[in-house]
Amino acid sequence: MMRKLGVGLIGTGFMGKAHAMAWRSAASFSGEVQPVLISVADIDGVAAENAAAKYGFQRWTSKWQDLIDDPEIDVISITSPNRFHAEQSLAALAAGKHVHCEKPLAPNSDIAEQMYRAAEKAGVVTQVGFNYIKNPLLKHAQTLIAEGEIGEITGFRGIHAEDFMVSPQVPWSWRLDPTGGAGAVADLGSHILGIARFLLGPVTELFADLDTVVKQRPERAGSSVMKSVEVDDIARLTVRFARGCAGYIEANWVASGHKMQLGFEVTGTQGSLIFNQERFNELQLFRFDKNEASNGFRTIVAGPDHAPYGLFCPAPGHQIGFNDLKTIEILEFIESIQSGKAAGPDFKEAYEIQRLVDASLMSSRERTWVSL
Ligand SMILES: NC(=O)c1ccc[n+]([C@@H]2O[C@H](COP(=O)([O-])OP(=O)(O)OC[C@H]3O[C@@H](n4cnc5c(N)ncnc54)[C@H](O)[C@@H]3O)[C@@H](O)[C@H]2O)c1
């Protein structure tokens, strides 16, 4: 029997749009549980009204609390700036609603812990927007590693580098607001730290060096009044995994020329894997060939053999896109609501990722290794 799942969305910016599109396309794939777009909230009422008209929400509001009080809403999707995630999530959980929240979950791991404990107490389903992990080829990479296809793992090199903050004229914004947490290490680092955990398991120790390259920025676009920057632009980490191997991780939002270098290399005794989000329908696999002269990486191209690619397209190599990853995330969230089994990354996993972000700040400040 078809069951309706009322959706309330908070925020209508970059991620608000991505969530709205994902909920809409999830409605065309999901079976028994059908998402229905009930209401959208944004502190900017005009933006909320426009979003309601564009994406097909039944109503809009400039007060996110209206969504919490709305009995037709079962799920809250949170895409506001980081410093609002906790207040909005905790209110939704207290009202017994399922919560899908953007990353990073919270400004620090103490607040993230409160959030995951509140979710456990509420007995509802949570998920956090680490959409890149939903790439079918990352699942394949995880399986290849787990099945020993590249031998014993000897190292990890991970990076999330973009260049959207490189110009000193990029104005101050919520991304630089220390009350929302750290800088690049939280914004981008949380993605690659999450991927490192997804592929290789827990990190037990790390050493980090954080750098603020652009020391001040215009208070707002075009302003000559400058405001100092207190968060990091670049984080360089050395990490040790519980499984015994070690690696390097970099988060960098001033990496000139790089638009979406979210990538990794995993090396093993019998092979290696290379991935880069800029070509995310491809995974490079190296395995030693009997004939030395034929050694080399080969490209695995995404296709219906890598579920759930086939939901979007029956033909291999035709490629899925960024918003499809968000749809996969939302579909898994709906499945979890149906089955009660966590699809993740849930609030607990996001708390574990946040602990690594906090440990990076501490390590850099104290110039020392930090154990988790
Ligand atoms: N998963 C990803 O790939 C990804 C990518 C970008 C951003 N994000 C995350 O998504 C969140 C939002 O980022 P964005 O790029 O969409 O930001 P954005 O600035 O484009 O949009 C934020 C929106 O929230 C609204 N807003 C601000 N304060 C609010 C409040 N108190 N209540 C309701 N609405 C409020 C703003 O008016 C705006 O519409 C952040 O946590 C960010 O880290 C995730």
The ligand as a Gaussian input file, in Angstrom:
#p B3LYP/6-31G(d) Opt

LIG

0 1
 N       26.883000      17.892000       0.064000
 C       27.453000      18.764000      -0.713000
 O       28.016000      18.419000      -1.745000
 C       27.378000      20.223000      -0.345000
 C       27.716000      21.221000      -1.275000
 C       27.568000      22.561000      -0.901000
 C       27.131000      22.882000       0.381000
 N       26.850000      21.889000       1.266000
 C       26.367000      22.211000       2.623000
 O       25.008000      22.667000       2.511000
 C       24.741000      23.709000       3.443000
 C       24.273000      24.938000       2.674000
 O       25.226000      25.288000       1.715000
 P       24.817000      26.065000       0.376000
 O       26.035000      26.053000      -0.503000
 O       23.533000      25.555000      -0.134000
 O       24.609000      27.537000       0.967000
 P       23.831000      28.750000       0.289000
 O       24.432000      29.965000       0.896000
 O       23.804000      28.597000      -1.188000
 O       22.329000      28.550000       0.809000
 C       21.964000      28.657000       2.167000
 C       20.487000      28.990000       2.230000
 O       20.044000      28.971000       3.599000
 C       19.254000      30.144000       3.847000
 N       19.344000      30.442000       5.282000
 C       20.327000      31.077000       5.949000
 N       20.065000      31.073000       7.271000
 C       18.902000      30.398000       7.445000
 C       18.104000      30.053000       8.572000
 N       18.483000      30.381000       9.804000
 N       16.963000      29.364000       8.363000
 C       16.565000      29.044000       7.116000
 N       17.277000      29.336000       6.005000
 C       18.426000      30.005000       6.167000
 C       19.842000      31.208000       2.945000
 O       18.939000      32.272000       2.702000
 C       20.135000      30.371000       1.680000
 O       18.995000      30.254000       0.853000
 C       26.040000      23.895000       4.217000
 O       25.985000      23.177000       5.410000
 C       27.107000      23.323000       3.302000
 O       28.245000      22.847000       3.986000
 C       26.944000      20.578000       0.925000

